[in-house]
Amino acid sequence: MARSISNTTTDALKLVGGGVVGAGLALLLAPDSGKKTRREIARLGKSIGRKGDKAVRDLARKATGLAETVAAKASGILR
């Protein structure tokens, strides 16, 4: 079992490392100027951040609704 986890971790690190190397090469070989590329990266980061915030809020709202539903049903059962 430990061998399987080790292989999974190694594979995950290889994947992340390959992504980092690929991103670095893409930035070095990008056809746009550094300033324009940085602006695009910042824009993309803000967009992803907004989408992530929305997803977290939606998840929190659904979890709260689920907790309230479970609490209401549990109190109905316990009465």
mmCIF file of the N, C-alpha and C atoms, coordinates in Angstrom:
data_MODEL
# 
_entry.id   MODEL 
# 
loop_
_atom_site.group_PDB 
_atom_site.id 
_atom_site.type_symbol 
_atom_site.label_atom_id 
_atom_site.label_alt_id 
_atom_site.label_comp_id 
_atom_site.label_asym_id 
_atom_site.label_entity_id 
_atom_site.label_seq_id 
_atom_site.pdbx_PDB_ins_code 
_atom_site.Cartn_x 
_atom_site.Cartn_y 
_atom_site.Cartn_z 
_atom_site.occupancy 
_atom_site.B_iso_or_equiv 
_atom_site.pdbx_formal_charge 
_atom_site.auth_seq_id 
_atom_site.auth_comp_id 
_atom_site.auth_asym_id 
_atom_site.auth_atom_id 
_atom_site.pdbx_PDB_model_num 
ATOM 1   N N  . MET A 1 1  ? 0.829   -1.193 0.000   1.00 0.00 ? 1  MET A N  1 
ATOM 2   C CA . MET A 1 1  ? 0.000   0.000  0.000   1.00 0.00 ? 1  MET A CA 1 
ATOM 3   C C  . MET A 1 1  ? 0.869   1.249  0.000   1.00 0.00 ? 1  MET A C  1 
ATOM 4   N N  . ALA A 1 2  ? 1.932   1.248  0.825   1.00 0.00 ? 2  ALA A N  1 
ATOM 5   C CA . ALA A 1 2  ? 2.816   2.413  0.892   1.00 0.00 ? 2  ALA A CA 1 
ATOM 6   C C  . ALA A 1 2  ? 3.495   2.643  -0.448  1.00 0.00 ? 2  ALA A C  1 
ATOM 7   N N  . ARG A 1 3  ? 3.784   1.559  -1.153  1.00 0.00 ? 3  ARG A N  1 
ATOM 8   C CA . ARG A 1 3  ? 4.420   1.679  -2.464  1.00 0.00 ? 3  ARG A CA 1 
ATOM 9   C C  . ARG A 1 3  ? 3.487   2.376  -3.449  1.00 0.00 ? 3  ARG A C  1 
ATOM 10  N N  . SER A 1 4  ? 2.212   2.062  -3.384  1.00 0.00 ? 4  SER A N  1 
ATOM 11  C CA . SER A 1 4  ? 1.221   2.676  -4.259  1.00 0.00 ? 4  SER A CA 1 
ATOM 12  C C  . SER A 1 4  ? 1.101   4.172  -3.991  1.00 0.00 ? 4  SER A C  1 
ATOM 13  N N  . ILE A 1 5  ? 1.081   4.559  -2.722  1.00 0.00 ? 5  ILE A N  1 
ATOM 14  C CA . ILE A 1 5  ? 0.996   5.976  -2.363  1.00 0.00 ? 5  ILE A CA 1 
ATOM 15  C C  . ILE A 1 5  ? 2.248   6.704  -2.832  1.00 0.00 ? 5  ILE A C  1 
ATOM 16  N N  . SER A 1 6  ? 3.402   6.083  -2.671  1.00 0.00 ? 6  SER A N  1 
ATOM 17  C CA . SER A 1 6  ? 4.659   6.692  -3.096  1.00 0.00 ? 6  SER A CA 1 
ATOM 18  C C  . SER A 1 6  ? 4.658   6.919  -4.604  1.00 0.00 ? 6  SER A C  1 
ATOM 19  N N  . ASN A 1 7  ? 4.199   5.927  -5.359  1.00 0.00 ? 7  ASN A N  1 
ATOM 20  C CA . ASN A 1 7  ? 4.136   6.077  -6.816  1.00 0.00 ? 7  ASN A CA 1 
ATOM 21  C C  . ASN A 1 7  ? 3.155   7.174  -7.211  1.00 0.00 ? 7  ASN A C  1 
ATOM 22  N N  . THR A 1 8  ? 2.049   7.259  -6.521  1.00 0.00 ? 8  THR A N  1 
ATOM 23  C CA . THR A 1 8  ? 1.060   8.297  -6.812  1.00 0.00 ? 8  THR A CA 1 
ATOM 24  C C  . THR A 1 8  ? 1.638   9.671  -6.532  1.00 0.00 ? 8  THR A C  1 
ATOM 25  N N  . THR A 1 9  ? 2.333   9.802  -5.420  1.00 0.00 ? 9  THR A N  1 
ATOM 26  C CA . THR A 1 9  ? 2.960   11.080 -5.070  1.00 0.00 ? 9  THR A CA 1 
ATOM 27  C C  . THR A 1 9  ? 4.013   11.454 -6.098  1.00 0.00 ? 9  THR A C  1 
ATOM 28  N N  . THR A 1 10 ? 4.828   10.489 -6.485  1.00 0.00 ? 10 THR A N  1 
ATOM 29  C CA . THR A 1 10 ? 5.865   10.739 -7.494  1.00 0.00 ? 10 THR A CA 1 
ATOM 30  C C  . THR A 1 10 ? 5.239   11.173 -8.812  1.00 0.00 ? 10 THR A C  1 
ATOM 31  N N  . ASP A 1 11 ? 4.185   10.482 -9.214  1.00 0.00 ? 11 ASP A N  1 
ATOM 32  C CA . ASP A 1 11 ? 3.516   10.838 -10.471 1.00 0.00 ? 11 ASP A CA 1 
ATOM 33  C C  . ASP A 1 11 ? 2.918   12.244 -10.395 1.00 0.00 ? 11 ASP A C  1 
ATOM 34  N N  . ALA A 1 12 ? 2.331   12.588 -9.248  1.00 0.00 ? 12 ALA A N  1 
ATOM 35  C CA . ALA A 1 12 ? 1.754   13.923 -9.079  1.00 0.00 ? 12 ALA A CA 1 
ATOM 36  C C  . ALA A 1 12 ? 2.835   14.991 -9.148  1.00 0.00 ? 12 ALA A C  1 
ATOM 37  N N  . LEU A 1 13 ? 3.967   14.736 -8.510  1.00 0.00 ? 13 LEU A N  1 
ATOM 38  C CA . LEU A 1 13 ? 5.075   15.701 -8.551  1.00 0.00 ? 13 LEU A CA 1 
ATOM 39  C C  . LEU A 1 13 ? 5.624   15.850 -9.964  1.00 0.00 ? 13 LEU A C  1 
ATOM 40  N N  . LYS A 1 14 ? 5.695   14.762 -10.696 1.00 0.00 ? 14 LYS A N  1 
ATOM 41  C CA . LYS A 1 14 ? 6.144   14.837 -12.090 1.00 0.00 ? 14 LYS A CA 1 
ATOM 42  C C  . LYS A 1 14 ? 5.189   15.690 -12.920 1.00 0.00 ? 14 LYS A C  1 
ATOM 43  N N  . LEU A 1 15 ? 3.888   15.496 -12.693 1.00 0.00 ? 15 LEU A N  1 
ATOM 44  C CA . LEU A 1 15 ? 2.876   16.257 -13.418 1.00 0.00 ? 15 LEU A CA 1 
ATOM 45  C C  . LEU A 1 15 ? 3.002   17.751 -13.112 1.00 0.00 ? 15 LEU A C  1 
ATOM 46  N N  . VAL A 1 16 ? 3.122   18.090 -11.835 1.00 0.00 ? 16 VAL A N  1 
ATOM 47  C CA . VAL A 1 16 ? 3.255   19.498 -11.441 1.00 0.00 ? 16 VAL A CA 1 
ATOM 48  C C  . VAL A 1 16 ? 4.552   20.088 -11.993 1.00 0.00 ? 16 VAL A C  1 
ATOM 49  N N  . GLY A 1 17 ? 5.636   19.326 -11.876 1.00 0.00 ? 17 GLY A N  1 
ATOM 50  C CA . GLY A 1 17 ? 6.925   19.798 -12.400 1.00 0.00 ? 17 GLY A CA 1 
ATOM 51  C C  . GLY A 1 17 ? 6.871   20.037 -13.902 1.00 0.00 ? 17 GLY A C  1 
ATOM 52  N N  . GLY A 1 18 ? 6.237   19.128 -14.618 1.00 0.00 ? 18 GLY A N  1 
ATOM 53  C CA . GLY A 1 18 ? 6.095   19.305 -16.065 1.00 0.00 ? 18 GLY A CA 1 
ATOM 54  C C  . GLY A 1 18 ? 5.272   20.531 -16.407 1.00 0.00 ? 18 GLY A C  1 
ATOM 55  N N  . GLY A 1 19 ? 4.236   20.768 -15.602 1.00 0.00 ? 19 GLY A N  1 
ATOM 56  C CA . GLY A 1 19 ? 3.415   21.964 -15.819 1.00 0.00 ? 19 GLY A CA 1 
ATOM 57  C C  . GLY A 1 19 ? 4.201   23.242 -15.608 1.00 0.00 ? 19 GLY A C  1 
ATOM 58  N N  . VAL A 1 20 ? 5.031   23.256 -14.552 1.00 0.00 ? 20 VAL A N  1 
ATOM 59  C CA . VAL A 1 20 ? 5.847   24.440 -14.254 1.00 0.00 ? 20 VAL A CA 1 
ATOM 60  C C  . VAL A 1 20 ? 6.858   24.671 -15.370 1.00 0.00 ? 20 VAL A C  1 
ATOM 61  N N  . VAL A 1 21 ? 7.528   23.626 -15.805 1.00 0.00 ? 21 VAL A N  1 
ATOM 62  C CA . VAL A 1 21 ? 8.510   23.755 -16.898 1.00 0.00 ? 21 VAL A CA 1 
ATOM 63  C C  . VAL A 1 21 ? 7.814   24.213 -18.174 1.00 0.00 ? 21 VAL A C  1 
ATOM 64  N N  . GLY A 1 22 ? 6.663   23.625 -18.472 1.00 0.00 ? 22 GLY A N  1 
ATOM 65  C CA . GLY A 1 22 ? 5.914   24.013 -19.672 1.00 0.00 ? 22 GLY A CA 1 
ATOM 66  C C  . GLY A 1 22 ? 5.469   25.464 -19.630 1.00 0.00 ? 22 GLY A C  1 
ATOM 67  N N  . ALA A 1 23 ? 5.000   25.899 -18.458 1.00 0.00 ? 23 ALA A N  1 
ATOM 68  C CA . ALA A 1 23 ? 4.577   27.300 -18.324 1.00 0.00 ? 23 ALA A CA 1 
ATOM 69  C C  . ALA A 1 23 ? 5.763   28.237 -18.494 1.00 0.00 ? 23 ALA A C  1 
ATOM 70  N N  . GLY A 1 24 ? 6.897   27.869 -17.925 1.00 0.00 ? 24 GLY A N  1 
ATOM 71  C CA . GLY A 1 24 ? 8.102   28.700 -18.071 1.00 0.00 ? 24 GLY A CA 1 
ATOM 72  C C  . GLY A 1 24 ? 8.538   28.817 -19.522 1.00 0.00 ? 24 GLY A C  1 
ATOM 73  N N  . LEU A 1 25 ? 8.533   27.698 -20.222 1.00 0.00 ? 25 LEU A N  1 
ATOM 74  C CA . LEU A 1 25 ? 8.900   27.731 -21.645 1.00 0.00 ? 25 LEU A CA 1 
ATOM 75  C C  . LEU A 1 25 ? 7.896   28.535 -22.458 1.00 0.00 ? 25 LEU A C  1 
ATOM 76  N N  . ALA A 1 26 ? 6.630   28.410 -22.128 1.00 0.00 ? 26 ALA A N  1 
ATOM 77  C CA . ALA A 1 26 ? 5.612   29.173 -22.847 1.00 0.00 ? 26 ALA A CA 1 
ATOM 78  C C  . ALA A 1 26 ? 5.826   30.666 -22.657 1.00 0.00 ? 26 ALA A C  1 
ATOM 79  N N  . LEU A 1 27 ? 6.187   31.075 -21.437 1.00 0.00 ? 27 LEU A N  1 
ATOM 80  C CA . LEU A 1 27 ? 6.426   32.498 -21.194 1.00 0.00 ? 27 LEU A CA 1 
ATOM 81  C C  . LEU A 1 27 ? 7.668   32.984 -21.927 1.00 0.00 ? 27 LEU A C  1 
ATOM 82  N N  . LEU A 1 28 ? 8.697   32.146 -21.959 1.00 0.00 ? 28 LEU A N  1 
ATOM 83  C CA . LEU A 1 28 ? 9.928   32.536 -22.657 1.00 0.00 ? 28 LEU A CA 1 
ATOM 84  C C  . LEU A 1 28 ? 9.722   32.639 -24.171 1.00 0.00 ? 28 LEU A C  1 
ATOM 85  N N  . LEU A 1 29 ? 8.889   31.784 -24.704 1.00 0.00 ? 29 LEU A N  1 
ATOM 86  C CA . LEU A 1 29 ? 8.700   31.735 -26.147 1.00 0.00 ? 29 LEU A CA 1 
ATOM 87  C C  . LEU A 1 29 ? 7.425   32.444 -26.607 1.00 0.00 ? 29 LEU A C  1 
ATOM 88  N N  . ALA A 1 30 ? 6.791   33.168 -25.715 1.00 0.00 ? 30 ALA A N  1 
ATOM 89  C CA . ALA A 1 30 ? 5.529   33.841 -26.036 1.00 0.00 ? 30 ALA A CA 1 
ATOM 90  C C  . ALA A 1 30 ? 5.745   34.922 -27.094 1.00 0.00 ? 30 ALA A C  1 
ATOM 91  N N  . PRO A 1 31 ? 4.800   35.059 -28.009 1.00 0.00 ? 31 PRO A N  1 
ATOM 92  C CA . PRO A 1 31 ? 4.944   36.050 -29.070 1.00 0.00 ? 31 PRO A CA 1 
ATOM 93  C C  . PRO A 1 31 ? 4.680   37.486 -28.601 1.00 0.00 ? 31 PRO A C  1 
ATOM 94  N N  . ASP A 1 32 ? 4.012   37.667 -27.463 1.00 0.00 ? 32 ASP A N  1 
ATOM 95  C CA . ASP A 1 32 ? 3.708   39.003 -26.972 1.00 0.00 ? 32 ASP A CA 1 
ATOM 96  C C  . ASP A 1 32 ? 4.822   39.511 -26.076 1.00 0.00 ? 32 ASP A C  1 
ATOM 97  N N  . SER A 1 33 ? 4.794   40.823 -25.832 1.00 0.00 ? 33 SER A N  1 
ATOM 98  C CA . SER A 1 33 ? 5.788   41.429 -24.950 1.00 0.00 ? 33 SER A CA 1 
ATOM 99  C C  . SER A 1 33 ? 5.544   40.979 -23.514 1.00 0.00 ? 33 SER A C  1 
ATOM 100 N N  . GLY A 1 34 ? 6.557   41.144 -22.689 1.00 0.00 ? 34 GLY A N  1 
ATOM 101 C CA . GLY A 1 34 ? 6.434   40.760 -21.284 1.00 0.00 ? 34 GLY A CA 1 
ATOM 102 C C  . GLY A 1 34 ? 5.344   41.528 -20.570 1.00 0.00 ? 34 GLY A C  1 
ATOM 103 N N  . LYS A 1 35 ? 5.243   42.825 -20.871 1.00 0.00 ? 35 LYS A N  1 
ATOM 104 C CA . LYS A 1 35 ? 4.238   43.666 -20.222 1.00 0.00 ? 35 LYS A CA 1 
ATOM 105 C C  . LYS A 1 35 ? 2.825   43.173 -20.564 1.00 0.00 ? 35 LYS A C  1 
ATOM 106 N N  . LYS A 1 36 ? 2.601   42.891 -21.838 1.00 0.00 ? 36 LYS A N  1 
ATOM 107 C CA . LYS A 1 36 ? 1.278   42.425 -22.263 1.00 0.00 ? 36 LYS A CA 1 
ATOM 108 C C  . LYS A 1 36 ? 0.980   41.046 -21.673 1.00 0.00 ? 36 LYS A C  1 
ATOM 109 N N  . THR A 1 37 ? 1.993   40.187 -21.638 1.00 0.00 ? 37 THR A N  1 
ATOM 110 C CA . THR A 1 37 ? 1.811   38.849 -21.073 1.00 0.00 ? 37 THR A CA 1 
ATOM 111 C C  . THR A 1 37 ? 1.483   38.932 -19.591 1.00 0.00 ? 37 THR A C  1 
ATOM 112 N N  . ARG A 1 38 ? 2.191   39.780 -18.854 1.00 0.00 ? 38 ARG A N  1 
ATOM 113 C CA . ARG A 1 38 ? 1.921   39.947 -17.422 1.00 0.00 ? 38 ARG A CA 1 
ATOM 114 C C  . ARG A 1 38 ? 0.507   40.488 -17.198 1.00 0.00 ? 38 ARG A C  1 
ATOM 115 N N  . ARG A 1 39 ? 0.081   41.410 -18.047 1.00 0.00 ? 39 ARG A N  1 
ATOM 116 C CA . ARG A 1 39 ? -1.264  41.963 -17.944 1.00 0.00 ? 39 ARG A CA 1 
ATOM 117 C C  . ARG A 1 39 ? -2.307  40.865 -18.165 1.00 0.00 ? 39 ARG A C  1 
ATOM 118 N N  . GLU A 1 40 ? -2.083  40.015 -19.153 1.00 0.00 ? 40 GLU A N  1 
ATOM 119 C CA . GLU A 1 40 ? -3.007  38.921 -19.442 1.00 0.00 ? 40 GLU A CA 1 
ATOM 120 C C  . GLU A 1 40 ? -3.034  37.905 -18.297 1.00 0.00 ? 40 GLU A C  1 
ATOM 121 N N  . ILE A 1 41 ? -1.871  37.614 -17.735 1.00 0.00 ? 41 ILE A N  1 
ATOM 122 C CA . ILE A 1 41 ? -1.806  36.685 -16.605 1.00 0.00 ? 41 ILE A CA 1 
ATOM 123 C C  . ILE A 1 41 ? -2.557  37.264 -15.408 1.00 0.00 ? 41 ILE A C  1 
ATOM 124 N N  . ALA A 1 42 ? -2.383  38.543 -15.140 1.00 0.00 ? 42 ALA A N  1 
ATOM 125 C CA . ALA A 1 42 ? -3.095  39.193 -14.033 1.00 0.00 ? 42 ALA A CA 1 
ATOM 126 C C  . ALA A 1 42 ? -4.598  39.175 -14.272 1.00 0.00 ? 42 ALA A C  1 
ATOM 127 N N  . ARG A 1 43 ? -5.017  39.441 -15.497 1.00 0.00 ? 43 ARG A N  1 
ATOM 128 C CA . ARG A 1 43 ? -6.447  39.415 -15.836 1.00 0.00 ? 43 ARG A CA 1 
ATOM 129 C C  . ARG A 1 43 ? -7.013  38.017 -15.639 1.00 0.00 ? 43 ARG A C  1 
ATOM 130 N N  . LEU A 1 44 ? -6.285  37.022 -16.112 1.00 0.00 ? 44 LEU A N  1 
ATOM 131 C CA . LEU A 1 44 ? -6.728  35.638 -15.963 1.00 0.00 ? 44 LEU A CA 1 
ATOM 132 C C  . LEU A 1 44 ? -6.785  35.243 -14.488 1.00 0.00 ? 44 LEU A C  1 
ATOM 133 N N  . GLY A 1 45 ? -5.792  35.649 -13.716 1.00 0.00 ? 45 GLY A N  1 
ATOM 134 C CA . GLY A 1 45 ? -5.786  35.347 -12.280 1.00 0.00 ? 45 GLY A CA 1 
ATOM 135 C C  . GLY A 1 45 ? -6.970  35.960 -11.561 1.00 0.00 ? 45 GLY A C  1 
ATOM 136 N N  . LYS A 1 46 ? -7.297  37.204 -11.891 1.00 0.00 ? 46 LYS A N  1 
ATOM 137 C CA . LYS A 1 46 ? -8.462  37.852 -11.273 1.00 0.00 ? 46 LYS A CA 1 
ATOM 138 C C  . LYS A 1 46 ? -9.754  37.137 -11.657 1.00 0.00 ? 46 LYS A C  1 
ATOM 139 N N  . SER A 1 47 ? -9.857  36.748 -12.918 1.00 0.00 ? 47 SER A N  1 
ATOM 140 C CA . SER A 1 47 ? -11.049 36.048 -13.387 1.00 0.00 ? 47 SER A CA 1 
ATOM 141 C C  . SER A 1 47 ? -11.206 34.709 -12.667 1.00 0.00 ? 47 SER A C  1 
ATOM 142 N N  . ILE A 1 48 ? -10.128 33.961 -12.560 1.00 0.00 ? 48 ILE A N  1 
ATOM 143 C CA . ILE A 1 48 ? -10.172 32.677 -11.862 1.00 0.00 ? 48 ILE A CA 1 
ATOM 144 C C  . ILE A 1 48 ? -10.486 32.894 -10.388 1.00 0.00 ? 48 ILE A C  1 
ATOM 145 N N  . GLY A 1 49 ? -9.930  33.946 -9.794  1.00 0.00 ? 49 GLY A N  1 
ATOM 146 C CA . GLY A 1 49 ? -10.207 34.257 -8.395  1.00 0.00 ? 49 GLY A CA 1 
ATOM 147 C C  . GLY A 1 49 ? -11.678 34.557 -8.159  1.00 0.00 ? 49 GLY A C  1 
ATOM 148 N N  . ARG A 1 50 ? -12.283 35.332 -9.054  1.00 0.00 ? 50 ARG A N  1 
ATOM 149 C CA . ARG A 1 50 ? -13.711 35.641 -8.923  1.00 0.00 ? 50 ARG A CA 1 
ATOM 150 C C  . ARG A 1 50 ? -14.557 34.378 -9.048  1.00 0.00 ? 50 ARG A C  1 
ATOM 151 N N  . LYS A 1 51 ? -14.205 33.519 -10.008 1.00 0.00 ? 51 LYS A N  1 
ATOM 152 C CA . LYS A 1 51 ? -14.947 32.273 -10.186 1.00 0.00 ? 51 LYS A CA 1 
ATOM 153 C C  . LYS A 1 51 ? -14.769 31.366 -8.972  1.00 0.00 ? 51 LYS A C  1 
ATOM 154 N N  . GLY A 1 52 ? -13.571 31.329 -8.411  1.00 0.00 ? 52 GLY A N  1 
ATOM 155 C CA . GLY A 1 52 ? -13.321 30.528 -7.215  1.00 0.00 ? 52 GLY A CA 1 
ATOM 156 C C  . GLY A 1 52 ? -14.110 31.043 -6.023  1.00 0.00 ? 52 GLY A C  1 
ATOM 157 N N  . ASP A 1 53 ? -14.143 32.361 -5.854  1.00 0.00 ? 53 ASP A N  1 
ATOM 158 C CA . ASP A 1 53 ? -14.924 32.958 -4.760  1.00 0.00 ? 53 ASP A CA 1 
ATOM 159 C C  . ASP A 1 53 ? -16.401 32.612 -4.903  1.00 0.00 ? 53 ASP A C  1 
ATOM 160 N N  . LYS A 1 54 ? -16.912 32.708 -6.119  1.00 0.00 ? 54 LYS A N  1 
ATOM 161 C CA . LYS A 1 54 ? -18.327 32.386 -6.361  1.00 0.00 ? 54 LYS A CA 1 
ATOM 162 C C  . LYS A 1 54 ? -18.596 30.918 -6.042  1.00 0.00 ? 54 LYS A C  1 
ATOM 163 N N  . ALA A 1 55 ? -17.687 30.037 -6.468  1.00 0.00 ? 55 ALA A N  1 
ATOM 164 C CA . ALA A 1 55 ? -17.873 28.607 -6.206  1.00 0.00 ? 55 ALA A CA 1 
ATOM 165 C C  . ALA A 1 55 ? -17.863 28.313 -4.710  1.00 0.00 ? 55 ALA A C  1 
ATOM 166 N N  . VAL A 1 56 ? -16.992 28.977 -3.961  1.00 0.00 ? 56 VAL A N  1 
ATOM 167 C CA . VAL A 1 56 ? -16.927 28.773 -2.509  1.00 0.00 ? 56 VAL A CA 1 
ATOM 168 C C  . VAL A 1 56 ? -18.206 29.285 -1.851  1.00 0.00 ? 56 VAL A C  1 
ATOM 169 N N  . ARG A 1 57 ? -18.684 30.456 -2.280  1.00 0.00 ? 57 ARG A N  1 
ATOM 170 C CA . ARG A 1 57 ? -19.938 30.982 -1.717  1.00 0.00 ? 57 ARG A CA 1 
ATOM 171 C C  . ARG A 1 57 ? -21.107 30.048 -2.007  1.00 0.00 ? 57 ARG A C  1 
ATOM 172 N N  . ASP A 1 58 ? -21.176 29.541 -3.246  1.00 0.00 ? 58 ASP A N  1 
ATOM 173 C CA . ASP A 1 58 ? -22.254 28.614 -3.606  1.00 0.00 ? 58 ASP A CA 1 
ATOM 174 C C  . ASP A 1 58 ? -22.176 27.340 -2.770  1.00 0.00 ? 58 ASP A C  1 
ATOM 175 N N  . LEU A 1 59 ? -20.983 26.818 -2.597  1.00 0.00 ? 59 LEU A N  1 
ATOM 176 C CA . LEU A 1 59 ? -20.800 25.610 -1.801  1.00 0.00 ? 59 LEU A CA 1 
ATOM 177 C C  . LEU A 1 59 ? -21.191 25.856 -0.350  1.00 0.00 ? 59 LEU A C  1 
ATOM 178 N N  . ALA A 1 60 ? -20.807 26.997 0.204   1.00 0.00 ? 60 ALA A N  1 
ATOM 179 C CA . ALA A 1 60 ? -21.154 27.321 1.588   1.00 0.00 ? 60 ALA A CA 1 
ATOM 180 C C  . ALA A 1 60 ? -22.662 27.459 1.744   1.00 0.00 ? 60 ALA A C  1 
ATOM 181 N N  . ARG A 1 61 ? -23.310 28.079 0.766   1.00 0.00 ? 61 ARG A N  1 
ATOM 182 C CA . ARG A 1 61 ? -24.763 28.234 0.816   1.00 0.00 ? 61 ARG A CA 1 
ATOM 183 C C  . ARG A 1 61 ? -25.456 26.870 0.773   1.00 0.00 ? 61 ARG A C  1 
ATOM 184 N N  . LYS A 1 62 ? -24.971 25.975 -0.095  1.00 0.00 ? 62 LYS A N  1 
ATOM 185 C CA . LYS A 1 62 ? -25.569 24.642 -0.191  1.00 0.00 ? 62 LYS A CA 1 
ATOM 186 C C  . LYS A 1 62 ? -25.312 23.835 1.080   1.00 0.00 ? 62 LYS A C  1 
ATOM 187 N N  . ALA A 1 63 ? -24.116 23.948 1.645   1.00 0.00 ? 63 ALA A N  1 
ATOM 188 C CA . ALA A 1 63 ? -23.804 23.221 2.877   1.00 0.00 ? 63 ALA A CA 1 
ATOM 189 C C  . ALA A 1 63 ? -24.673 23.718 4.028   1.00 0.00 ? 63 ALA A C  1 
ATOM 190 N N  . THR A 1 64 ? -24.891 25.026 4.087   1.00 0.00 ? 64 THR A N  1 
ATOM 191 C CA . THR A 1 64 ? -25.750 25.587 5.128   1.00 0.00 ? 64 THR A CA 1 
ATOM 192 C C  . THR A 1 64 ? -27.179 25.079 4.964   1.00 0.00 ? 64 THR A C  1 
ATOM 193 N N  . GLY A 1 65 ? -27.673 25.068 3.742   1.00 0.00 ? 65 GLY A N  1 
ATOM 194 C CA . GLY A 1 65 ? -29.016 24.559 3.484   1.00 0.00 ? 65 GLY A CA 1 
ATOM 195 C C  . GLY A 1 65 ? -29.147 23.092 3.860   1.00 0.00 ? 65 GLY A C  1 
ATOM 196 N N  . LEU A 1 66 ? -28.131 22.306 3.534   1.00 0.00 ? 66 LEU A N  1 
ATOM 197 C CA . LEU A 1 66 ? -28.144 20.894 3.882   1.00 0.00 ? 66 LEU A CA 1 
ATOM 198 C C  . LEU A 1 66 ? -28.131 20.712 5.395   1.00 0.00 ? 66 LEU A C  1 
ATOM 199 N N  . ALA A 1 67 ? -27.300 21.477 6.091   1.00 0.00 ? 67 ALA A N  1 
ATOM 200 C CA . ALA A 1 67 ? -27.226 21.377 7.554   1.00 0.00 ? 67 ALA A CA 1 
ATOM 201 C C  . ALA A 1 67 ? -28.563 21.759 8.184   1.00 0.00 ? 67 ALA A C  1 
ATOM 202 N N  . GLU A 1 68 ? -29.206 22.794 7.659   1.00 0.00 ? 68 GLU A N  1 
ATOM 203 C CA . GLU A 1 68 ? -30.510 23.200 8.194   1.00 0.00 ? 68 GLU A CA 1 
ATOM 204 C C  . GLU A 1 68 ? -31.566 22.125 7.942   1.00 0.00 ? 68 GLU A C  1 
ATOM 205 N N  . THR A 1 69 ? -31.528 21.513 6.767   1.00 0.00 ? 69 THR A N  1 
ATOM 206 C CA . THR A 1 69 ? -32.481 20.456 6.447   1.00 0.00 ? 69 THR A CA 1 
ATOM 207 C C  . THR A 1 69 ? -32.281 19.251 7.362   1.00 0.00 ? 69 THR A C  1 
ATOM 208 N N  . VAL A 1 70 ? -31.036 18.850 7.557   1.00 0.00 ? 70 VAL A N  1 
ATOM 209 C CA . VAL A 1 70 ? -30.740 17.719 8.430   1.00 0.00 ? 70 VAL A CA 1 
ATOM 210 C C  . VAL A 1 70 ? -31.157 18.031 9.862   1.00 0.00 ? 70 VAL A C  1 
ATOM 211 N N  . ALA A 1 71 ? -30.882 19.243 10.322  1.00 0.00 ? 71 ALA A N  1 
ATOM 212 C CA . ALA A 1 71 ? -31.253 19.630 11.685  1.00 0.00 ? 71 ALA A CA 1 
ATOM 213 C C  . ALA A 1 71 ? -32.770 19.604 11.861  1.00 0.00 ? 71 ALA A C  1 
ATOM 214 N N  . ALA A 1 72 ? -33.497 20.096 10.879  1.00 0.00 ? 72 ALA A N  1 
ATOM 215 C CA . ALA A 1 72 ? -34.958 20.111 10.967  1.00 0.00 ? 72 ALA A CA 1 
ATOM 216 C C  . ALA A 1 72 ? -35.517 18.689 10.982  1.00 0.00 ? 72 ALA A C  1 
ATOM 217 N N  . LYS A 1 73 ? -34.995 17.826 10.146  1.00 0.00 ? 73 LYS A N  1 
ATOM 218 C CA . LYS A 1 73 ? -35.468 16.444 10.109  1.00 0.00 ? 73 LYS A CA 1 
ATOM 219 C C  . LYS A 1 73 ? -35.085 15.700 11.381  1.00 0.00 ? 73 LYS A C  1 
ATOM 220 N N  . ALA A 1 74 ? -33.889 15.971 11.893  1.00 0.00 ? 74 ALA A N  1 
ATOM 221 C CA . ALA A 1 74 ? -33.448 15.307 13.120  1.00 0.00 ? 74 ALA A CA 1 
ATOM 222 C C  . ALA A 1 74 ? -34.309 15.744 14.299  1.00 0.00 ? 74 ALA A C  1 
ATOM 223 N N  . SER A 1 75 ? -34.629 17.039 14.380  1.00 0.00 ? 75 SER A N  1 
ATOM 224 C CA . SER A 1 75 ? -35.477 17.494 15.485  1.00 0.00 ? 75 SER A CA 1 
ATOM 225 C C  . SER A 1 75 ? -36.883 16.933 15.363  1.00 0.00 ? 75 SER A C  1 
ATOM 226 N N  . GLY A 1 76 ? -37.364 16.722 14.139  1.00 0.00 ? 76 GLY A N  1 
ATOM 227 C CA . GLY A 1 76 ? -38.668 16.115 13.934  1.00 0.00 ? 76 GLY A CA 1 
ATOM 228 C C  . GLY A 1 76 ? -38.681 14.654 14.355  1.00 0.00 ? 76 GLY A C  1 
ATOM 229 N N  . ILE A 1 77 ? -37.604 13.968 14.120  1.00 0.00 ? 77 ILE A N  1 
ATOM 230 C CA . ILE A 1 77 ? -37.495 12.567 14.495  1.00 0.00 ? 77 ILE A CA 1 
ATOM 231 C C  . ILE A 1 77 ? -37.374 12.412 16.013  1.00 0.00 ? 77 ILE A C  1 
ATOM 232 N N  . LEU A 1 78 ? -36.632 13.313 16.635  1.00 0.00 ? 78 LEU A N  1 
ATOM 233 C CA . LEU A 1 78 ? -36.368 13.217 18.073  1.00 0.00 ? 78 LEU A CA 1 
ATOM 234 C C  . LEU A 1 78 ? -37.553 13.646 18.911  1.00 0.00 ? 78 LEU A C  1 
ATOM 235 N N  . ARG A 1 79 ? -38.551 14.302 18.363  1.00 0.00 ? 79 ARG A N  1 
ATOM 236 C CA . ARG A 1 79 ? -39.708 14.779 19.139  1.00 0.00 ? 79 ARG A CA 1 
ATOM 237 C C  . ARG A 1 79 ? -40.665 13.695 19.446  1.00 0.00 ? 79 ARG A C  1 
# 
